[in-house]
Amino acid sequence: MKSLFRRSEPSAEEVAAFHRDGYIAYPDIMTDQGRQGLIEDMTQWDQARRFLALSEQERQAADNPDVFFVRPWDQRGPWADRLIDDEFIIALLDATIGPHYHFCHSAMNVARRGAGAGQLHQDHHHWNHGHPVNLDQRDKYYIQILYYPNGFKRGDRNLAVVPGSHKVAPLEMTPERLLSGQCDAEAGRKLERLELELPPGSMVYINARMYHGIAAKPVDSPQPYRLFAIDIFKEAGPPHRYTQEIPAEWLAQATPHRRMLFERPPYVEGCWD
């Protein structure tokens, strides 16, 4: 299968932006075939298809009528599966964090009209625990690759970022304190929330220590639902609490390079002891 992307490697300017800002946004980076294939993989999967087909009455009876979310996303179609080691993704990882990393886990999300907002947060989960393993791992890379096959408009379930906030130690941090000016010296810049707007077929590559959030999806949005998939890679080392077990069929079909990504211990209760 061909690459899903229009590029084969990042530019030096993009790599520099990643280290400076904590993210790279790639508008319309997917090929037309790759974008459409990923949309079909996401919307034709049985669980997602059932969610999108819910009647209004069935939605009201659901625990979360506006959002479908699954983690890990193991039931990937061929296009979603290709994302794991697409040549552009591997080139991007190698250029930004070096060759020593593992596939951590993935997730998939469908947000319908009425889906709520998500406040600014960071996702480097080793910061959220005081265990010695986490203390040792806190400064290692945790990369989130966010895929938006049908895109988003500003104010309509858009991604918001705070460029440079990955340089701020997030202990006892709140969004209000982050943006109050108290952390600007540590970040080396004025920290401000930036609302992104990206066309279909876009991707955002982030250092998960950078603060980010999502806007609500208006009930009158012209877009019925926003699609979102995410793959997470972490610098080689012990698992964190979401490092998933790799399905046996993935390992059975893995190329030597995929085995390198997959052959690491998953998180299980007590694995840090």
TIDRENRO-554844 format. One record per residue (C-alpha): x, y, z. Coordinates in Angstrom, 1 decimal, always signed. Each point is the difference from the previous one (the first is absolute). Example, Ala and Ser with C-alpha at 12.3 -4.5 7.8 and 13.67 -1.06 7.14 Angstrom:
! residues 2
LOZA      xx      yy      zz
LOZA   +12.3    -4.5    +7.8
LOZA    +1.4    +3.4    -0.7
***
This chain:
! residues 273
LOZA      xx      yy      zz
LOZA    +0.0    +0.0    +0.0
LOZA    +1.3    +3.5    -0.9
LOZA    +0.7    +2.7    +2.6
LOZA    -3.0    +1.9    +1.3
LOZA    +1.9    +3.2    -0.2
LOZA    +1.1    +2.5    -2.6
LOZA    +3.4    +0.4    +1.6
LOZA    +2.8    -2.5    +0.8
LOZA    +1.9    +1.9    +2.7
LOZA    -0.2    +3.2    +2.0
LOZA    +2.0    +3.1    -0.8
LOZA    +2.7    +1.4    +2.3
LOZA    -2.3    +3.0    +0.7
LOZA    -2.8    -2.3    +1.1
LOZA    +2.3    -1.9    +2.4
LOZA    +1.2    +3.2    +1.5
LOZA    -3.7    +1.1    +0.4
LOZA    -0.7    -3.2    +1.9
LOZA    +2.7    +0.7    +2.5
LOZA    -0.8    +3.6    +0.3
LOZA    -3.9    -0.1    +0.1
LOZA    -0.6    -3.6    +1.0
LOZA    -2.0    -0.9    -3.1
LOZA    -0.2    -0.1    -3.8
LOZA    -3.3    +0.5    -1.8
LOZA    -0.2    -1.6    -3.5
LOZA    -3.1    +1.3    -1.9
LOZA    -1.3    -2.3    -2.7
LOZA    +3.1    -2.3    +0.3
LOZA    -1.9    -3.2    -0.9
LOZA    -0.4    -1.1    -3.6
LOZA    -3.6    +0.0    -1.3
LOZA    +0.0    -3.8    +0.0
LOZA    +1.5    -0.2    +3.5
LOZA    -2.4    +2.5    +1.5
LOZA    -3.0    -1.8    -1.5
LOZA    +1.3    -3.4    +1.0
LOZA    +0.5    +1.1    +3.6
LOZA    -3.5    +1.5    +0.1
LOZA    -1.4    -3.4    -1.2
LOZA    +2.1    -1.9    +2.6
LOZA    -1.4    +2.2    +2.8
LOZA    -3.7    +0.3    -1.1
LOZA    -0.5    -3.5    -1.3
LOZA    +1.3    -1.8    +3.1
LOZA    -3.0    -1.7    +1.7
LOZA    +0.1    +1.9    +3.3
LOZA    +0.4    +3.4    -1.6
LOZA    -2.6    -0.7    -2.6
LOZA    -2.5    -1.0    +2.7
LOZA    +0.8    +3.2    +1.9
LOZA    -0.6    +2.2    -3.1
LOZA    -3.2    -1.9    -0.8
LOZA    -1.6    +0.7    +3.5
LOZA    -3.4    +1.5    -0.1
LOZA    -0.7    +3.1    +2.0
LOZA    -1.9    -2.1    +2.6
LOZA    +2.9    -2.5    +0.2
LOZA    +2.5    +2.9    +0.4
LOZA    -1.9    +1.4    +2.9
LOZA    +0.1    -3.4    +1.8
LOZA    +3.8    -0.3    -0.6
LOZA    +2.6    +0.8    +2.7
LOZA    +1.8    +2.3    -2.3
LOZA    -2.3    +0.8    -3.0
LOZA    +2.4    +2.4    -1.7
LOZA    +3.4    -1.7    +0.1
LOZA    +1.2    -3.4    -1.0
LOZA    +3.5    -0.8    +1.4
LOZA    +2.0    -3.2    +0.1
LOZA    +3.5    -0.6    +1.4
LOZA    +1.9    -2.0    -1.1
LOZA    -1.2    +0.0    -3.6
LOZA    +1.0    -3.6    -1.0
LOZA    -2.6    -0.6    -2.7
LOZA    +1.7    +2.2    -2.6
LOZA    -0.7    -0.3    -3.7
LOZA    +2.8    -0.1    -2.6
LOZA    +0.5    +3.7    -0.3
LOZA    +0.0    +0.6    +3.7
LOZA    +2.4    -2.9    +0.5
LOZA    +2.4    +1.5    -2.5
LOZA    +0.3    +3.2    +2.1
LOZA    +2.0    -1.9    +2.6
LOZA    +3.2    -0.2    -2.1
LOZA    -0.7    +2.1    -3.0
LOZA    +3.3    +1.3    -1.4
LOZA    -0.9    +3.6    +0.8
LOZA    -0.9    -0.8    +3.6
LOZA    +3.2    -1.9    +0.5
LOZA    +2.1    +2.8    -1.6
LOZA    -1.8    +2.6    +2.2
LOZA    +0.6    -2.0    +3.2
LOZA    +3.7    -0.6    -0.8
LOZA    +0.5    +3.6    -0.9
LOZA    -1.6    +1.4    +3.2
LOZA    +0.8    -2.5    +2.8
LOZA    +2.6    -2.4    -1.5
LOZA    -0.3    -3.8    -0.7
LOZA    -0.7    -1.4    +3.5
LOZA    -3.8    +0.0    +0.4
LOZA    -2.9    -2.5    +0.3
LOZA    -3.6    +0.0    -1.1
LOZA    -1.9    +0.7    +3.2
LOZA    -3.7    +0.0    -0.8
LOZA    -2.7    +1.5    -2.2
LOZA    -3.6    +1.3    +0.3
LOZA    -2.9    +1.0    -2.3
LOZA    -2.7    +2.5    +0.5
LOZA    -3.2    +1.2    -1.7
LOZA    -1.5    +3.2    +1.3
LOZA    -3.6    +0.9    -1.1
LOZA    -1.7    +3.3    +0.3
LOZA    -0.4    +1.0    +3.6
LOZA    +3.3    -1.5    +1.2
LOZA    +1.5    +1.9    +2.9
LOZA    +3.4    +1.8    +0.2
LOZA    +3.2    -1.4    +1.6
LOZA    +2.0    +2.3    +2.1
LOZA    +3.7    +0.7    -0.5
LOZA    +2.1    -2.9    +1.2
LOZA    +3.2    -1.9    -0.7
LOZA    +0.2    -3.8    -0.5
LOZA    +3.5    -1.0    +1.1
LOZA    -1.4    -2.5    +2.5
LOZA    +3.3    -0.5    +1.8
LOZA    -0.5    +3.5    +1.4
LOZA    -3.2    -1.1    +1.6
LOZA    +1.5    -2.6    +2.4
LOZA    +2.6    +0.2    +2.7
LOZA    +1.4    -3.5    -0.4
LOZA    +3.8    -0.2    -0.4
LOZA    -0.5    -1.4    -3.5
LOZA    -1.9    +3.1    -1.0
LOZA    +2.4    +2.3    +1.6
LOZA    +2.7    -1.6    -2.1
LOZA    -2.0    +0.2    -3.2
LOZA    -1.5    +3.5    +0.2
LOZA    +2.4    +1.7    -2.4
LOZA    -0.2    -2.6    -2.7
LOZA    -2.0    +0.5    -3.1
LOZA    -3.7    -0.9    -0.3
LOZA    -1.3    +0.7    -3.4
LOZA    -3.6    +0.3    -1.1
LOZA    -0.9    -0.1    -3.7
LOZA    -3.5    +1.4    -0.6
LOZA    -1.8    -0.8    -3.2
LOZA    -3.1    +2.0    -1.2
LOZA    -1.2    -1.6    -3.2
LOZA    -3.0    +2.3    -0.3
LOZA    +1.6    +3.1    +1.5
LOZA    -1.5    +2.6    +2.3
LOZA    -0.9    +3.7    +0.0
LOZA    +1.0    +2.4    +2.8
LOZA    -2.7    -0.1    +2.7
LOZA    -1.3    -3.4    -1.2
LOZA    +1.8    -2.8    +2.0
LOZA    +3.3    +1.6    -1.0
LOZA    +3.4    -0.8    +1.6
LOZA    +1.4    +2.8    +2.1
LOZA    +3.7    +0.1    +0.9
LOZA    +2.3    +2.1    +2.2
LOZA    +3.3    +0.3    -1.9
LOZA    +3.0    -0.3    +2.2
LOZA    -1.8    -1.4    +3.0
LOZA    +1.9    -3.3    -0.3
LOZA    +2.9    +1.9    +1.7
LOZA    -2.0    +0.6    +3.1
LOZA    +0.2    -2.6    +2.8
LOZA    -3.7    -0.9    +0.4
LOZA    -0.1    -0.9    +3.7
LOZA    -3.0    +1.6    +1.7
LOZA    -0.8    +1.8    -3.2
LOZA    -3.4    +1.4    -1.0
LOZA    -1.0    +1.5    -3.3
LOZA    -0.7    +3.3    +1.7
LOZA    +3.5    +0.1    +1.6
LOZA    +1.6    -1.1    -3.3
LOZA    -1.4    +2.9    -1.9
LOZA    +0.3    +2.6    +2.9
LOZA    +3.5    +1.1    -0.9
LOZA    +1.6    -1.8    +3.0
LOZA    +1.5    -2.7    -2.3
LOZA    +1.2    +2.2    -2.9
LOZA    +3.6    +0.4    +1.3
LOZA    +0.3    -3.8    +0.4
LOZA    -1.3    -0.5    -3.5
LOZA    +2.1    +2.8    -1.5
LOZA    -3.0    +1.5    -1.7
LOZA    -3.5    +1.3    +0.7
LOZA    -2.3    -3.0    +0.3
LOZA    -3.3    +0.4    -1.9
LOZA    -2.7    -2.3    -1.1
LOZA    -0.2    -0.4    -3.7
LOZA    -3.1    -1.3    -1.7
LOZA    +0.8    -2.1    -3.1
LOZA    -2.0    -0.5    -3.1
LOZA    +0.9    -2.9    -2.4
LOZA    -1.4    -1.3    -3.2
LOZA    -0.9    -3.7    -0.6
LOZA    +3.0    -2.3    -0.2
LOZA    +2.0    +1.9    +2.7
LOZA    +2.4    -1.2    +2.7
LOZA    +1.5    +1.5    +3.1
LOZA    +3.2    -1.3    +1.5
LOZA    +0.5    +1.0    +3.7
LOZA    +2.3    -0.4    +2.9
LOZA    -2.7    -1.1    +2.5
LOZA    +1.5    +2.3    +2.7
LOZA    -1.4    +2.9    -2.0
LOZA    -3.3    +1.1    +1.4
LOZA    -2.9    -0.5    -2.4
LOZA    -3.8    -0.2    +0.1
LOZA    -3.1    -0.2    -2.2
LOZA    -2.9    +2.3    -0.6
LOZA    -3.6    -1.2    +0.3
LOZA    -1.9    -1.0    -3.1
LOZA    -3.1    +2.2    -0.5
LOZA    -3.4    -1.6    -0.3
LOZA    -0.4    +1.9    -3.3
LOZA    +3.4    -0.9    -1.4
LOZA    -0.1    -0.4    -3.8
LOZA    +2.2    -3.1    +0.5
LOZA    -2.0    -2.9    +1.4
LOZA    +3.0    -1.6    +1.8
LOZA    +3.7    +0.5    +0.3
LOZA    +2.3    -3.0    -0.4
LOZA    +3.2    -0.3    +2.0
LOZA    +2.6    -2.8    +0.3
LOZA    +3.2    +0.1    +2.0
LOZA    +3.1    -2.1    +0.2
LOZA    +2.4    +0.4    +2.9
LOZA    +3.7    -0.8    +0.0
LOZA    +2.2    +0.2    +3.0
LOZA    +3.8    +0.2    +0.4
LOZA    +1.3    -3.5    +0.8
LOZA    -0.3    -0.9    +3.7
LOZA    -2.5    -1.4    +2.5
LOZA    -3.7    +0.0    -0.9
LOZA    -2.4    +2.7    +1.3
LOZA    -3.6    -0.6    +1.0
LOZA    -1.4    -0.1    -3.5
LOZA    +2.8    -2.1    -1.8
LOZA    -2.2    -2.6    -1.6
LOZA    +0.5    -3.7    -0.5
LOZA    +0.7    -0.6    -3.7
LOZA    -2.6    -2.4    -1.6
LOZA    +1.4    -3.4    -0.9
LOZA    -1.0    +0.5    -3.7
LOZA    +1.9    +3.3    -0.2
LOZA    +3.2    -1.8    +1.1
LOZA    -0.6    -3.0    -2.2
LOZA    -0.2    +2.3    -3.1
LOZA    +2.6    +2.5    +1.1
LOZA    +3.0    +0.9    -2.1
LOZA    +3.4    +0.2    +1.8
LOZA    -0.4    +3.7    +0.4
LOZA    -3.5    -0.4    +1.5
LOZA    +1.3    -2.6    +2.4
LOZA    +2.4    +2.6    +1.3
LOZA    -2.9    +2.4    +0.6
LOZA    -2.2    -2.7    +1.6
LOZA    +2.4    -2.1    +2.1
LOZA    -0.1    +1.8    +3.3
LOZA    -1.9    -0.9    +3.2
LOZA    -3.6    +1.3    +0.4
LOZA    -1.3    +1.7    +3.1
LOZA    -1.4    -2.4    +2.5
LOZA    -0.8    +0.5    +3.7
LOZA    +3.2    -0.2    +2.0
LOZA    +2.4    +0.3    -2.9
LOZA    +1.8    +2.9    +1.5
LOZA    +0.7    -1.8    +3.3
***
